[in-house]
Amino acid sequence: MGIRVPDYISTLKPYPPGKPLEELEREYGITNSIKLASNENPLGTSPLALEAIKRNLKNLRRYPDGSGYYLKRRLSQLLGVDEPSIVLGNGSNEIIDLVIRTFVQPEEEVLMSEPTFLVYPLMTQAVGARAVKVPQKYFAHDLEAMAKAVTPNTRVVFLDNPNNPSGTVISRKEFEVFRNRLPGDLIIVLDEAYMEFANPERTITGLEYLSDSPPVISLRTFSKAHGLAGLRVGYGIMPPEVADYLNRLRQPFNVNSLGQVAALAALDDEEFILETQKVVREGLAFLYAELEKLQLRTHPTQANFFLIDVGHDGRKVYEAMLRRGVIVRAMNSYGLDNYIRISVGRPEENQRFVDTLAEVMAELE
Ligand SMILES: *Cc1c(COP(=O)(O)O)cnc(C)c1O
């Protein structure tokens, strides 16, 4: 082919998503499979959001409200930030993309830890910039080493808090020391996709640091605790000047109309969030206890997922579990060859996961 593609595009590796249930059942000819691979809500979707979706089906011929007026207004009330500080996205993934495209030029650097959410290096490479990866220490961001890795070319720092895939969080002291060491001309992104599951006494949110220098962007999503991953709604909270730049690049109708009404309803569905938190808390306690019986090493988490050291090639465990209808996540693409990551499910799913893992581990002995 005669087309010319920049090297940084031709060498891009697509994001490896968790395997969809339908795909597994189609490929393996099985039914009744379960998916504990993408940190989705074990209970489903906020019932209030589902009602709002039904009520709004009749409006689908209209373009959505490109300003996201009602959703931003409610977020502003709940979070205590002004509306011009909020940018809505087609999932928080879109905000990650927007931040990088807005502030990073080819050859410049984006700082992150390793392992971390794979979307950060992907979007960085997509603009011809360099992803600088700083190894974690005990499965947590090594903020001291990250501060040392900052150069005059560093434009953005991504910190997923809690971290995906480890579930660890950043403490207040650590964060403040880190922030004080940074120059004022770069942006700190705190990706808080799992904040609803974390113990607030153990960590910080970007909301507390909005007016400080360097600027902080806090990313949130409706994909996890609210159970709306399929509709793609997330948002960023940031200083208004930063939001103004992102809004120049943002597609005018980036958040669809059902997503907007569903997210608005889900925000006030406290009962669903509380129930979700309870199921996750109890599921974690069950899973940790059972995995200890299997003598498998796990890592404590502040999220709705965690890592398990399976002591073998995690891909083998992943595939053997797939054949038995249980989808987990192999961690080789994160550089953790002997690990799998599992999302907390409903009690019967957790039980099936444990039983299946025990079978698979015995087979691999
Ligand atoms: C799941 C997840 C998100 C959410 O992405 P959406 O685009 O909002 O669905 C963001 N960051 C991390 C680290 C995640 O694991």
PDBQT file of the ligand as one rigid body, heavy atoms in Angstrom, charges set to zero:
ROOT
HETATM    1  C1  LIG A 401     -12.497   1.730  34.136  1.00  0.00    +0.000 C 
HETATM    2  C2  LIG A 401     -11.516   2.840  34.199  1.00  0.00    +0.000 A 
HETATM    3  C3  LIG A 401     -11.857   4.102  33.723  1.00  0.00    +0.000 A 
HETATM    4  C4  LIG A 401     -13.229   4.384  33.191  1.00  0.00    +0.000 C 
HETATM    5  O1  LIG A 401     -13.242   4.621  31.840  1.00  0.00    +0.000 OA
HETATM    6  P1  LIG A 401     -14.588   5.099  31.151  1.00  0.00    +0.000 P 
HETATM    7  O2  LIG A 401     -14.117   5.600  29.839  1.00  0.00    +0.000 OA
HETATM    8  O3  LIG A 401     -15.166   6.180  31.998  1.00  0.00    +0.000 OA
HETATM    9  O4  LIG A 401     -15.473   3.900  31.049  1.00  0.00    +0.000 OA
HETATM   10  C5  LIG A 401     -10.934   5.135  33.832  1.00  0.00    +0.000 A 
HETATM   11  N1  LIG A 401      -9.736   4.925  34.398  1.00  0.00    +0.000 NA
HETATM   12  C6  LIG A 401      -9.386   3.730  34.890  1.00  0.00    +0.000 A 
HETATM   13  C7  LIG A 401      -8.057   3.573  35.550  1.00  0.00    +0.000 C 
HETATM   14  C8  LIG A 401     -10.255   2.656  34.779  1.00  0.00    +0.000 A 
HETATM   15  O5  LIG A 401      -9.880   1.460  35.233  1.00  0.00    +0.000 OA
ENDROOT
TORSDOF 0
